[in-house]
Amino acid sequence: MRNDLLFRSLGPLAFVFLAAALPPAHADNGLAAQTVRVETRELEEVYAADAIVESVQQATLAAQINGSVTAYYVDAGDRVKKGQVLARLDTRNSDAQVAAGRAGIAQAEAALAAAKSNYERTKSLVEQKFISQAALDKAESEYKVALATVETARAGSVQANTARDFAEIRAPFDGIVTRRLMEIGEFANPGRAVIAVHDPAALRAVGSLPQFVLPATASVDRATIDIPSLGRTFIATRVTVLPSADPRLLSTQVRADLPSAPVPGLAPGVAAKVLIPIGRASKRVIPEAALVRRGELVAVNVATPQGPPQLRQVRVGPSVRTADGQKFVEILAGLADGEQVLLNPLAK
């Protein structure tokens, strides 16, 4: 509506202004003139979901005990193997607990040996009728308590040793260190992230689908992943639309797996677009590169049988992006099927 009012108000002056702002259509600027035919096509419409590349397998490793970070053995970008020690926390407290556990076991075993000797001696005296049955019952009870005390001490020692092992943060799988989340000397509480790792062999693009396109993507099984920073597109090996929606954003997450072959420059955090088919439609389109835009004025160079190309104003609709990544724009008025337009607006 805004464009219509502007066009009617400017009238022929719009073309004068536009022609003045552009180099002459017949100017020799060294560019080859290429034309494309205007035609109505049945295109597969896609929805381009903004997405971020992430690793399928990633982990943020947190501290499980209290202690300061005393050492890092890897840095961001380093490759690691499963089980490799990545960082270490202060072990003085856990070492003391391990020592206390060992001492507790020794004390409990000594008490058990004494209780066992007392029980056997009391049992012999009862058989000889020197003491009462009550004394034997008491000695047996003390012996059983000593047995339980030994088991408790051993369990406490295992717990202390496990806590001691938690001072070493190890890689849960083969991968690459994403980043270090703490500095040496910082105090780590249980649950506080220390280091992050990811597997670069399996990446995916994760985006959001608004609810109005969900009916069209109910049975989606293919998608194209566009990486603008690399200027490349990839066919998704697997597409998953999660069966639940985010009530805050009113959207549903979509995941498109990238091929496993490594691609230089492709890493978690890179911006991407997931192109998902949502239907087919017949539209009169031309490549988006054929448009000449000056502010709110849009025009194309129409090839003529004789003479230079003719600059013509057009009214365009929304951009159309096909599943293979090609960019077209719908022509609502100004062109007819069969006409030829210059693909390079500045060509001679």
C-alpha positions as a printed Julia matrix, in Angstrom:
348×3 Matrix{Float64}:
  0.0     0.0     0.0
  2.8     2.38    0.89
  4.61    1.65   -2.39
  1.38    2.17   -4.42
  0.84    5.64   -2.93
  4.45    6.53   -3.54
  4.37    5.36   -7.15
  1.15    7.29   -7.92
  2.47   10.45   -6.28
  5.81   10.33   -8.08
  4.47    9.17  -11.46
  7.0     9.58  -14.29
  9.42   11.35  -11.93
 10.13    8.0   -10.29
 11.77    6.71  -13.46
 13.65    9.98  -13.97
 15.03    9.75  -10.46
 15.93    6.1   -10.82
 17.54    6.55  -14.22
 19.61    9.44  -12.88
 20.8     7.33   -9.99
 22.01    4.5   -12.21
 24.75    4.31  -14.82
 23.42    4.36  -18.39
 22.16    0.95  -19.51
 24.39    1.1   -22.59
 27.52    2.11  -20.7
 30.52   -0.14  -21.22
 31.56   -1.14  -17.72
 33.25   -4.43  -18.57
 30.4    -6.69  -17.32
 28.89   -9.4   -19.52
 25.17   -9.03  -20.2
 23.22  -12.13  -19.18
 19.47  -12.43  -19.47
 16.9   -14.64  -17.81
 13.38  -15.4   -19.01
 10.42  -14.28  -16.91
  8.1   -17.24  -16.38
  5.55  -18.64  -13.99
  7.03  -21.61  -12.19
  5.73  -24.18   -9.78
  8.17  -23.8    -6.94
  8.65  -25.69   -3.75
  8.26  -23.11   -1.02
 10.49  -23.37    1.99
 10.58  -21.77    5.4
 14.04  -20.46    6.34
 14.45  -20.99   10.07
 17.25  -19.05   11.74
 19.54  -21.58   13.39
 22.83  -22.07   15.18
 25.27  -24.9    14.58
 25.88  -27.04   17.63
 27.55  -30.35   18.37
 25.32  -33.39   18.74
 27.55  -34.61   21.55
 28.68  -31.88   23.91
 29.24  -31.65   27.63
 29.87  -28.96   30.2
 31.92  -30.57   32.95
 31.28  -29.25   36.44
 32.97  -29.67   39.8
 31.51  -32.31   42.11
 33.46  -31.29   45.2
 34.54  -28.04   46.82
 37.99  -26.88   45.87
 40.07  -24.38   43.96
 41.19  -25.05   40.4
 44.87  -25.87   40.71
 45.77  -26.91   37.15
 44.54  -27.1    33.57
 46.16  -29.64   31.26
 44.38  -28.56   28.07
 43.19  -25.35   26.44
 40.44  -24.4    24.0
 40.89  -26.16   20.68
 42.92  -29.08   22.03
 41.87  -32.59   21.04
 41.27  -34.94   23.95
 40.63  -38.65   24.44
 37.98  -40.27   26.59
 39.19  -40.5    30.19
 41.97  -37.92   29.74
 42.51  -35.6    32.73
 41.54  -32.08   31.7
 41.76  -30.16   34.98
 42.49  -30.73   38.63
 40.99  -29.27   41.79
 42.65  -28.8    45.18
 42.84  -32.25   46.8
 44.01  -31.38   50.31
 40.55  -31.7    51.81
 39.79  -34.94   49.99
 43.22  -36.34   50.86
 42.47  -35.74   54.53
 39.14  -37.52   54.17
 40.85  -40.49   52.51
 43.38  -40.69   55.37
 40.59  -40.42   57.93
 38.73  -43.22   56.16
 41.74  -45.51   56.31
 42.22  -44.77   60.0
 38.54  -45.42   60.64
 38.78  -48.82   58.99
 41.83  -49.75   61.09
 40.08  -48.67   64.29
 36.91  -50.57   63.42
 38.82  -53.73   62.52
 40.72  -53.6    65.83
 37.45  -53.24   67.74
 36.01  -56.12   65.74
 38.94  -58.37   66.63
 38.49  -57.56   70.34
 34.73  -58.14   70.19
 35.23  -61.44   68.4
 37.73  -62.67   71.02
 35.41  -61.62   73.83
 32.46  -63.39   72.19
 34.4   -66.66   71.73
 35.74  -66.54   75.31
 32.31  -65.82   76.74
 30.81  -68.64   74.72
 33.38  -71.08   76.14
 32.67  -69.94   79.71
 28.95  -70.37   79.22
 29.49  -73.91   77.99
 31.45  -74.58   81.21
 28.62  -73.06   83.26
 30.9   -70.38   84.72
 28.77  -67.4    83.56
 25.16  -66.84   82.59
 23.54  -66.87   79.17
 22.94  -63.11   79.47
 26.69  -62.48   79.34
 26.91  -64.46   76.11
 24.03  -62.53   74.59
 25.77  -59.24   75.42
 29.08  -60.4    73.91
 27.31  -61.56   70.75
 25.58  -58.2    70.41
 28.88  -56.35   70.79
 30.43  -58.58   68.15
 27.63  -57.82   65.65
 27.95  -54.08   66.33
 31.68  -54.3    65.63
 30.99  -56.06   62.33
 28.57  -53.3    61.3
 31.07  -50.64   62.33
 33.7   -52.16   60.04
 31.27  -52.14   57.09
 30.39  -48.51   57.79
 34.06  -47.52   57.94
 34.77  -49.28   54.65
 31.84  -47.56   52.97
 33.06  -44.21   54.26
 36.52  -44.92   52.87
 35.07  -45.74   49.43
 33.13  -42.49   49.52
 36.27  -40.55   50.43
 38.23  -42.2    47.62
 35.43  -41.41   45.15
 35.45  -37.77   46.24
 39.21  -37.8    45.78
 38.73  -39.01   42.21
 36.26  -36.16   41.59
 39.18  -33.76   42.01
 40.3   -34.86   38.56
 37.98  -33.72   35.75
 38.19  -36.18   32.86
 36.92  -36.12   29.27
 33.68  -38.13   28.9
 34.35  -38.82   25.19
 36.81  -38.13   22.37
 36.47  -34.54   21.2
 37.76  -30.98   21.32
 37.9   -28.56   24.23
 35.34  -25.84   23.56
 36.46  -23.41   26.26
 37.7   -23.13   29.83
 35.05  -21.67   32.09
 37.17  -20.92   35.18
 40.64  -19.62   35.84
 43.32  -21.23   37.97
 42.8   -20.26   41.59
 39.03  -19.77   41.36
 36.96  -21.7    43.88
 34.67  -24.34   42.4
 31.49  -25.4    44.16
 29.66  -28.62   43.25
 27.75  -27.94   40.05
 29.85  -25.0    38.87
 31.05  -25.44   35.28
 34.81  -25.79   34.86
 35.41  -26.81   31.23
 33.34  -27.61   28.12
 34.07  -30.16   25.39
 32.32  -31.2    22.19
 32.62  -33.82   19.47
 33.31  -32.07   16.11
 32.51  -35.21   14.11
 28.74  -34.79   14.52
 27.23  -31.31   14.08
 23.67  -30.11   13.58
 21.81  -26.88   12.97
 19.19  -26.08   15.59
 16.47  -23.53   14.81
 12.89  -22.6    15.68
  9.69  -23.03   13.71
  6.71  -20.75   14.36
  3.44  -22.49   15.04
  1.81  -21.44   11.78
  4.2   -23.64    9.74
  3.95  -26.7    11.99
  1.05  -28.31   10.05
  3.14  -28.17    6.87
  6.16  -29.73    8.59
  4.35  -32.53   10.4
  5.93  -35.18    8.16
  9.07  -33.35    7.03
 11.93  -35.72    6.23
 14.39  -33.48    4.37
 15.91  -30.04    4.66
 18.79  -27.95    3.38
 21.23  -26.2     5.69
 22.61  -22.86    4.48
 25.8   -21.54    6.09
 25.99  -17.85    4.98
 29.48  -17.26    6.41
 30.9   -20.09    4.29
 28.69  -19.53    1.26
 27.8   -23.22    1.24
 24.7   -25.36    1.58
 24.4   -28.93    2.81
 21.69  -31.56    2.55
 20.61  -32.58    6.05
 21.2   -36.24    6.8
 18.37  -36.23    9.33
 15.61  -33.8    10.28
 13.86  -33.84   13.64
 10.99  -31.57   14.68
 10.6   -31.85   18.43
  7.13  -32.94   19.56
  6.8   -30.09   22.08
  6.6   -26.31   21.78
  8.16  -23.51   23.81
  5.24  -21.71   25.51
  7.24  -18.5    25.86
  8.4   -18.17   22.25
  5.41  -20.0    20.73
  7.81  -21.98   18.56
  9.06  -25.52   18.12
 12.69  -26.55   17.81
 13.92  -28.21   14.62
 17.21  -30.08   14.34
 18.94  -30.77   11.03
 22.02  -33.0    11.16
 25.01  -31.96    9.03
 27.12  -34.47    7.08
 29.86  -36.06    9.14
 32.65  -35.01    6.76
 34.71  -32.19    8.38
 34.26  -28.74    6.83
 36.89  -26.03    7.48
 35.35  -23.08    9.32
 32.27  -24.99   10.44
 32.1   -25.11   14.22
 29.54  -24.83   17.03
 28.1   -21.33   17.27
 28.16  -20.56   13.52
 24.95  -18.97   12.22
 22.9   -21.03    9.79
 19.5   -21.3     8.17
 17.47  -24.48    7.97
 15.39  -24.5     4.77
 12.34  -26.72    5.28
  9.81  -27.46    2.49
  6.3   -26.27    3.39
  4.45  -26.76    0.08
  4.33  -25.9    -3.63
  2.93  -22.83   -5.4
  2.84  -21.29   -8.92
  4.47  -17.88   -9.01
  5.91  -15.53  -11.62
  9.47  -15.14  -10.45
 12.87  -13.87  -11.48
 16.23  -14.28   -9.74
 16.65  -11.82   -6.91
 19.97  -10.72   -8.43
 18.11   -9.16  -11.4
 16.49   -6.44   -9.27
 17.7    -2.85   -9.1
 16.82   -1.26   -5.77
 17.08    2.42   -4.95
 15.4     3.15   -1.67
 11.77    2.06   -2.04
 11.94    1.97   -5.85
 12.44   -1.42   -7.49
 13.14   -1.93  -11.19
 14.67   -4.31  -13.71
 16.49   -3.9   -17.02
 14.28   -5.49  -19.7
 16.06   -6.71  -22.81
 14.65   -5.38  -26.1
 15.01   -6.92  -29.58
 16.77   -3.82  -30.79
 18.49   -1.12  -28.82
 19.66   -0.9   -25.23
 17.85   -2.55  -22.29
 14.8    -0.73  -20.98
 14.6     0.23  -17.33
 11.19   -0.74  -15.99
  9.65   -0.37  -12.55
  8.14   -3.54  -11.04
  6.16   -4.45   -7.97
  7.6    -7.4    -6.12
  6.26   -9.81   -3.56
  8.08  -11.79   -0.92
 11.34  -13.54   -1.66
 11.12  -17.2    -2.52
 13.88  -19.55   -1.48
 13.95  -23.0    -3.01
 15.11  -26.13   -1.25
 18.39  -26.1    -3.19
 19.22  -22.6    -1.9
 18.34  -20.53   -4.99
 16.84  -17.09   -4.31
 13.94  -15.79   -6.39
 11.52  -12.92   -5.97
  7.86  -12.96   -6.96
  6.79  -10.37   -9.55
  3.32   -9.0    -8.8
  3.2    -6.38  -11.59
  5.38   -4.87  -14.3
  6.52   -7.97  -16.19
  4.87  -10.63  -18.32
  5.82  -14.22  -19.0
  8.31  -14.56  -21.82
 10.1   -11.24  -21.34
 13.84  -11.23  -20.84
 15.51   -9.29  -18.03
 19.18   -8.67  -17.41
 20.5   -10.88  -14.68
 23.22   -8.34  -13.97
 21.46   -4.95  -13.7
 24.71   -3.03  -14.38
 25.68   -5.04  -17.47
 26.19   -3.19  -20.72
